[in-house]
Amino acid sequence: MKKSANTIENTSRGISFMQLWAREWQVKQQGAVQWLYPLVLFLVIITLFPLAVGSEPALLQRLGVSAVWIAALLSLVMGVDGLFKPAFDNGTLAQLVVAKASLPLWVLIRLAIHWVFSSGIVAILSLLAVPLFQLSWFETMILMASIVAGSPMLLMLSAIASSLTLSLKNGAVLVPLIALPMQLPVLIFATGAVDLYATGLNGLPILALLLAGSIISILVMPWVIAMTLKMAWLN
């Protein structure tokens, strides 16, 4: 048993960043169905929204940015339950803890890949706001920029909620209840930045603030999440 543990430790310490990235990328691709569900939810919301409010161009343009951001937020929250739960259940997290591997690095890589397959694709799909909500290309590009700038912070907040409920039986139900109140300010600032540009004002300071918050979250949150995951494993 001791020999086996030493083998795992030596192997984990020898794993490079690129090897970890390649492994997590392959795992994400194998679970295509799981990460496609949130994207489908995003498409359903932004497609049904114009049908629900009518075809009034002025109304669609006024509500378009908020509708796209709400859809992006809901799709992001929907997909966070699978961030750490599979690794917790199949023993991957236990091996990393026992081997004293860098949990913050593993968390950062896992979240980065999840962002690419969730918010990264959602940012591209937000271009559909042009035909669906009759937004201008300029407004839509600002909307895309706001999603790219603010979504990493949203993901980090969702990941904290997911790690806190990891060992609970019905933790998936609690994740949105914990994450959404923390994410609402990001939603308000992001939509406000796009609205400022739409009225001819400068929304760059708000976008810069969102980007700064995301950068700080990327630098700090993986360590907090790693500590929470380790506590969940110990309990």
Secondary structure, DSSP 8 states (H G I E B T S, - for coil): -HHHHHHHHHHHHT--HHHHHHHHHHHHHHTHHHHHHHHHHHHHHHHHHHHHH-S-HHHHHHHHHHHHHHHHHHHHHHTGGGTTHHHHHHTHHHHHHHTT--HHHHHHHHHHHHHIIIIIHHHHHGGGHHHHH---HHHHHHHHHHHHHHHHHHHHHHHHHHHHTTTSTTHHHHHHHHHHHHHHHHHHHHHHHHHHHHTTS--HHHHHHHHHHHHHHHHHHHHHHHHHHHHHHH-
